[in-house]
Amino acid sequence: MLRRLPLTLILLALAWPAFAQHDDRALSEGEIEQLRDSAYVANDRILVFIKLLDTRNKAIQDLFAHPRKPGREQDTHDLLEEFTSIADELNDNLDDYGPHHRDIRKALPKLLEATERWASNIKQPPEDPAYDLSRKLALESIRDIREEATQLVEDQKTWFAAHPPAKDNPNQPTSAPR
């Protein structure tokens, strides 16, 4: 019995992260699949993130565009939490794309435009303690994305002026392989 205890603890420790990863309710299976499909082309991946965030943003707007329904505040809170989770994942991707010199010049202007739209729309619902903290976190995530994207615009201009992408495969990163 005592011999099996360490093995049981190890198995439990390994199973816990797998369970925690499976409980991500911010994305549906279809949305996860869209992100997987776009994983190899950075521009496409950013556009998928923009689409996902636009969907959450539109759902928040719809909650306040129609007559009030019971549970609206909790639904707003949940959508803002999902929005923040997705936005943080996008920001992590942007953090990775910059140093690896992934060519995302086409997606960055669309992303900057979207951040303005998201921030404006998320500020519109009236104040409510049920979702004010979630709104603040979502707006901070948007600000972080905007700052990162603004910096990347300049970095990408400089990098790709000095290192033009190859004509045969423009979707490949131009940095040295690892």
Secondary structure by P-SEA (a helix, b strand, c coil): cccaaaaaaaaaaaaaaaaaaaacccccaaaaaaaaaacccaaaaaaaaaaaaaaaaaaaaaaaacccccaaaaaaaaaaaaaaaaaaaaaaaaaaaaaaccccccaaaaaaaaaaaaaaaaaccccccccaaaaaaaaaaaaaaaaaaaaaaaaaaaaaaacccccccccccccccc
